[in-house]
Amino acid sequence: MGDPLVFNNATASVMLAIKQADPVMLHRELMQNGLDAIRQSGCEDGRVTWKERDVDGTPKLQVINNGLSMDGDELLDLLRHIG
């Protein structure tokens, strides 16, 4: 097997994946990720909260859950498997 995939610019890779994604599928994935994190944490009062935030005049979607989170290494591992 060849060398592992390495991201020189993980932010650009994520932005490209978002731009190419179907908007409905993207929202479903964000919700499912939140529900999975809550389920894995064992939290009995799980919440997924959707908020719109203004960042320098640009509206941004913020999705927050009270489940498990990923550290930097876990995020990079996830990005390596995005196809």
VEXVO-398625 format. One record per residue (C-alpha): x, y, z; residue in three letters. Coordinates in steps of 0.02 Angstrom, whole numbers, padded with zeros to 5 digits, always signed. Example, Ala and Ser with C-alpha at 12.3 -4.5 7.8 and 13.67 -1.06 7.14 Angstrom:
// residues 2
+00615-00225+00390ALA+00684-00053+00357SER
//
This chain:
// residues 83
+00000+00000+00000MET+00062+00177-00036GLY+00099+00319+00081ASP-00044+00382+00190PRO-00142+00532+00128LEU-00076+00692+00207VAL-00171+00857+00209PHE-00064+01012+00189ASN-00217+01121+00208ASN-00356+01031+00302ALA-00465+01187+00304THR-00463+01197+00114ALA-00505+01012+00103SER-00655+01033+00219VAL-00715+01187+00124MET-00705+01094-00041LEU-00803+00947+00030ALA-00936+01067+00095ILE-00951+01158-00071LYS-00973+00993-00163GLN-01101+00921-00041ALA-01289+00921-00068ASP-01359+01049+00058PRO-01492+00929+00123VAL-01362+00791+00146MET-01245+00912+00234LEU-01379+00960+00360HIS-01424+00778+00387ARG-01241+00734+00418GLU-01219+00876+00543LEU-01373+00817+00639MET-01320+00634+00631GLN-01145+00677+00692ASN-01220+00767+00842GLY-01337+00623+00882LEU-01194+00497+00866ASP-01084+00600+00984ALA-01225+00606+01112ILE-01260+00419+01096ARG-01075+00376+01118GLN-01061+00487+01272SER-01204+00399+01361GLY-01281+00569+01398CYS-01464+00550+01446GLU-01513+00731+01412ASP-01432+00749+01241GLY-01455+00909+01142ARG-01412+00966+00967VAL-01429+01154+00949THR-01429+01248+00784TRP-01385+01433+00786LYS-01347+01565+00657GLU-01198+01674+00700ARG-01129+01827+00614ASP-00942+01818+00583VAL-00875+01980+00510ASP-01038+02011+00418GLY-01056+01833+00353THR-01193+01721+00422PRO-01124+01555+00486LYS-01214+01400+00546LEU-01160+01336+00716GLN-01211+01160+00767VAL-01177+01117+00948ILE-01206+00956+01044ASN-01167+00899+01220ASN-01094+00732+01168GLY-00915+00675+01143LEU-00797+00786+01045SER-00648+00749+00932MET-00470+00802+00963ASP-00357+00863+00822GLY-00289+00689+00782ASP-00464+00615+00772GLU-00519+00756+00656LEU-00371+00727+00540LEU-00408+00540+00539ASP-00588+00578+00491LEU-00530+00694+00351LEU-00418+00558+00282ARG-00572+00450+00254HIS-00679+00582+00170ILE-00694+00527-00010GLY
//
